[in-house]
Amino acid sequence: MSDISAQDFHDALVAHKLILPVGVPGAFGRGPVFEDVLRRFGDLVTEAAKDDGAEQMLFPPIIDRRVFEKSDYLESFPQLAGTIFSFVGNDAQHREMMNCVHEGKPWSQFQSMTEVVLAPASCYPVYPQFTGTLPEKGRLVDVQNWVFRHEPSPEPTRMQSFRIREMVRGGRPEQVADWRDQWLERGLTLLRRLGLPVEPVTASDPFFGRGGRMLAANQRMQKLKFEVVVPVLSKEKPTAICSFNYHQDHFGLLFDIKTQDGQVAHTACLGFGLERVTMALFRTHGYVPAEWPAEVRKVLWP
Amino acid sequence: MTEAIRNILKEHGRLSVDISTLTDAADLYQAGMTSHASVNVMLALEANFEIEFPDKFLRRSVFSSVSAISEAVDEIRAAR
């Protein structure tokens, strides 16, 4: 597979009606063929996890601003966060705001911060659900959501809004670490069955600023984050399609989560970037699923 | 200088024990300092000593004890 530019990849996805441009970068719509592949991949994750006894949870793509503030997200990623503002003024202020809108002037001064922010990851609403003492075997939650990241880009795999299917684990340190290692193997097997040349790599998050460089170095040194990467635009700079994060006692401390023996619980999560997995499949096997290799088709369309 | 470092750790280190009970060699992460707290400690050290930690110093081990921090600050000052 030769390299492709972000623009050419975007144009190919559009030409095959896989994605539908809307004007704003990273906010495109998804066509039915794209969605069919995405849903079928989700079903494979469900199948792989069926004996785990995960609790299913579903949250709206917004979270309580207080949970968000408590989570340290703003400390780590202020540049990615999406805070929801709304109009709460009177008639006169409404008229003033609309004058600004119609004249193309700034109108943010008429907006006030609300109680909610856009979910930056699927797992954030789960940790407050763990508050208290976990059962002996810990807890495991299966959750999917639309998430927001403020990073507009013409590169199709870098979206402002996308879906993450996540598994979230809370428990004793060894329970959590073992679970993560087991899922890393499972995730690689699953993606390789789909003909994706994936590899695991040690990774770090895009923490903000100089302090962020230190956080990223710590994260790498302690091997707290792994990504599964696959060539999409280039072999040189492969794209992460799945990410494993071990938070140690970070969320346990913040949300008062304890194990049976009274210790602070550890947590970890893994997430499949569903759009990215889907795009990797189109890029690897071609833009027309009917022409994909038979062994891959057999897995997705059994 | 260790006194100034200890004061900064007391204020920004979010330690789970009293800093005065720790030796200069004691592991601050073991004493409850989180990664985020270590960033605040780093920024407070920069302000207090009027230095800037170069990238190669932005590592976990540099902030792991009072003596490690003291050595780093000395090294950065000496390089000026």
Interface residues (C-beta under 8 A of the other chain):
Chain A: D72 E75 S76 R210 G211 G212 R213 M214 L215 A217 N218 Q219 M221 Q222 H250 L253
Chain B: T34 S35 H36 S38 V39 N40 M42 L43 F53 D55 L58 R59 R60
